[in-house]
Amino acid sequence: MLMFLLFVLPLVTLFLRALGERGWEGLPESGLAQAIGLSIVTTAITTLLTFAMGTPLAYTLAMRRFPFARGVEILIEVPIVLPPAVAGLALLLLLGRTAWLGGLLADAGLALAFTTTAVVISQLFVSAPFYIRSAQVGFAGVPVEIIQAAQVDGAGEWRLFWNIMMPLARSSLLSGLVLSWARAMGEFGATILFAGSIQGRTQTMPLFIYNVIERDLAAAMWAGVILVIVALGALIAAQFLRRGEATAIV
């Protein structure tokens, strides 16, 4: 019971304080709208990139056996447990303007650090593993009998993937995307180190909270309320999708 209260009471307090402060009256001048807009745009791009690049990787890990496959899986999942600040530092050391790769890109006119692109890269680094892991489980959960039956009927690799595997693993893919998107929306540590906190350019909602908490507590609380609602909605949606997964496969 004490553990449950530890989880619930801070969130309830946040909601009650936000309502009591009537902070919404000053939100238009606080910069929160810009932070929300930037978060929506960057996380949408991150989610599309996660799906486009993560799906083939998850499918390969689930369906192919190759040397060091388990090692690859572990490395992909490292960002899930890696401290976000360390992730940001690693990205900065690789892609910063004085780094070897970042320097080459900067010389070619593609400076990445402290740009909106850096926000997307940070979000992608820390959130994509959630989708890849969920998609891999979904693909691996498709019954072998269905795959073999499709192959006997003459289904090639592409038809097997698109007409059989994708529909049957749909729930895992969608739930993974939802959780990945929510993680990207809440990303803070990697972003502030690699992208900075420039209003209208790199200042997403978590960074907005960090920057305004001392001078505008009400705005910070309302930004926090929005992020909590996003997180709860994502978890509820993911649970709903997972419940339908077994039915879809059967």
N, C-alpha and C positions, 0 to 999 in steps of 0.2 A: 504493500500500500504506500509506504514512504517513497519507494522508487517511482510509482505511478504519479504521486504528487510532485515529485521532482521534475517530471516531464511536463505536467499539465499546468502547474501554478505559474511558472514564468510566462507562458503563452497567454493565460487568462489575464494576468497582470498587465501585460502589454496591451491587450485589447481594451481593458477597462481604462487604463491611463490614457490611451489614445482617444477614446470617446470622451473622457472627462476633460481633456485639454482643449477640445474643439479645434484641433490643429488644422483641420481642413480649410479653415477660413483664410489661412495665409499660404496655402500650398502653391497657388499660381506664381507667387514671387519667390518661392524657395528654390526653384531649379529642379524640383522633383519630376515635373513633366518631361523635361529633357532627359533625365536619367531613365525614366520609364521607356521613353521612345527609343533611346539607344539600346537598352536591355532587350527590348522586343526585337529590334532589327538584328542585333548581333547574335542573339540566341536562335533566331530563325535561320540565319546563315549557318551557324554552327550545327544546328539540327540537320539541315540539308546535307552538309558536308559529312556529318557523322553517318547518315544513312548511305550516301553514295560511296564512301570509302570503307565504312565499317562492315557493310553487308557482305561484300566479297571475302573480306578477311574472316568474318565469323563463319561463313559457309565453308571456306577452306579448312579452318580449324576443326569444324564439326565433321566434315566428310572425307578429309584426306589424312592419311598417315604418313608422316615424314620425320626425319631425324630432328631431335631437339624440339618437337612440337610442344611438349609440356613447358620447356624453357621459354618458348615464344609466348605461350599463354600467361606465364608468370610475369614476364616483362610488360606485357600489355596491361596487366592488372595492377602494376606497381603504382600508377598515379592515384588509384583508389585509396591507398593507405599512405601515400607520400604526403608529408606536410605541404600545404599549398605554397608556403613561402619558398620552400626548396624547389618546387616546380617552377615558380617564377624566376628564381635565381638561375636554374638550369637553362631555361629559355633565354634569359638575358645573356648568359655566357655564350650561348650558341648563336643567337640571332641579334644581339645588340650591335650597335654601330661600330664598336671597337673589337668585336669578336671576329673570328676568322671567316665564318660563313656570313654572318651579318654584315661584315665589312665588304665582302664581295658583292652582296646584294645591294648595299648602299652605294657602292661605286657604279653599279648598273642602274641606279635610280630607284631602287626598291627598298628603301629604309623601312624597317618593320617596327622597331621598338618605339613605344610611346605613340602609337597610332591606333586607329580603330581596328586595323587588321591585327594588331597585337592582341587586342581584346578577344577577337574571334579565335586566334591561335591558342590563347590561354584557356578559353572556355573549352575548346576542342580537346586540348591535352588532358584536362582533368575530368571531362564528362563523357567522352567517347567510350572509355572502357566499360561503363555501365551498360551501354547499348550492345557493345560487342559481346559481352558475357551473356546477356539475356538472349541475343540472337543466336549465339552458338548453342545454348541450351535448347532453344526452340528447334533449330535445324536437327540437332542430335536426337530430339525426341520424336521425330517422325518415324513411324514403324518401318522396319526394314522390309516387311512384306509389301508395303505400298510402293516403296522404291523399286523393288525387284519386279513387281507386277508392271509398273510403268516402263521399265527397261525391256521386259519381255514384249510389251506391246509396241516397242520400237521408239520410245521416247529418247531423244538425244539429250546431251548434257544441258543445253539451254532450255529445252522444253521441260525437262525434269526440274530444273531450278525454278523456272518462271510459273509453270502450271501446276506443279505438285508441291515443291518445297515451300515456296513463298506463301501460298494460301494456307497451308497447314501450320506454318510457323507464324502466321500473321499476328496472333495475340502476343507472342513473345517479342516480336519485332516492335509492335506498337507500344507495349508496356516498357520495353527498353528505351524507346525513343522518348517517351514521356518522362521517365526518370532521368535520362540524360539531359533533356531540356531543362528540367527543374534544377539539376545540379549546375548547369551552365548559368542559369538565372541567378543562382546564389553564389557564384564564384567570386572570391575576393582576393585571397593571398597571392596567387600567381599573377592576377591582373594588375594589382597595384605595383608589383615589382617590375613587370615586363612592359606594361602599358601606361602606368602612371594613373593619375586621377585628374584629367583635364575636362572641365565642364563642357558638355556638348560634343566631346570627341572621344574620350575614354572613360568618363565617369558614369559607370553603371549604377544600379540601385544600391548594391552593397557598399560601393565606394562613396556614394552620396551619403549614406548613413554615417560612415566614418568621418566624413568631412564636416557635416552639419550638426553632429550630436551635441557639441558644446554651445553653439550659437543659436540653434533652432531645434530644441528637443522634440517639439510637437511634430515637425516635419520628419524627423528621424523615426519617430514612433509610427507614423503613418506609412512610411516606406517599409518599416519592419512588418507592419500588419499585412501589407500587400504581399510581401515575400512569404509570410506564413501561410496566407491563403493559397498562394501558388503551390507551395510545398504540400499542403494538405490535399489540394485538388489533384496534384500529380500522383500522390500515394493512393488516393481513392480510385483514380482512373486506372492505375497500374494493377491494383488488386482486382478490379472488375474485369480487366482484360485477361488476367491470369486465370480467373475462374472459368472463362469461356474457352480457354485453350484446350483442356482435356476433351470438352464436348466437340470442338472442331476436329480434333484428331480422330476421335471415335467416329 
